[in-house]
Amino acid sequence: MFQLSEESRGARVRELKYVAPAEALAAAEAALDLHCLPDPEHPEGIVESIYFDDDFFSSYWEKVNGDSYKRKVRLRWYAEGIPPTGCGEIPAFLDVKDRMGALREKRHVAFRANKELLCRARLRDPALRDLLRGAAMAAGLPFTDALVPTIGIRYRRRRYVCPWTGARINLDSDICSLRANTDLFSGEAPLGSERIVCEAKAPAAREWPWGETLMRLGFRMQSFSKYGLFMEMRMEGSI
């Protein structure tokens, strides 16, 4: 995997995740509505991503093996404001996300991409790798041709701000993987998850006023990766 230079790195934040069965969603939304404020710009929406990895699934195995340093590379877009029909270009983002223990660094690069390519193309389509290469080069980021589209992930996200700590909070539900690269896996049937995830992000470790409430609702603080979950499911289905 390539390394980001100092000037290409994003801000460091501490990220904690709480995971619970999907049936806890309504109670979790009520708890966060009580303790937190809706994000003023994007309180709710659908998040879609295409994750890239190499032929050895290095990013996946960094997670599985518990490496202290982990990297994910993805193309991401948001359903808010995107017309349900029609072609043309839509806003998209290149994310390079590094984790060092509990610390996270993310480079979030905005660009525009063809809607049909992002939303409809088979993940084996070489145009997707060309899209990643173009976005990386335009942003001055290093790029390796070893990266290929691997799986797609989609979920609904509610966004909050903690008024006491300033932490950014995301509550993710309806988590699913609708696409997979058939050059890497034997099938691409849609996969779902019976879990919901609450992510809290802040520059430093804090006590979250709402954290205890989530724990009483059945949430557990743990390391969780949507990419890792669906990669495991895809790999098991390919055996």
Secondary structure by P-SEA (a helix, b strand, c coil): ccccccccccbbbbbbbbbbcccaaaaaaaaaaaccccccccccbbbbbbbbbcccaaaaaaaaacccbbbbbbbbbbccccccccccbbbbbbbbbbbcccbbbbbbbbbccccccccccccccaaaaaaaaaaaaaacbbbbccccccbbbbbbbbbbbcccccbbbbbbcccccccccccccccccbbbbcbbbbbbbccccccccaaaaaaaaccccccccaaaaaaaaaaaaac
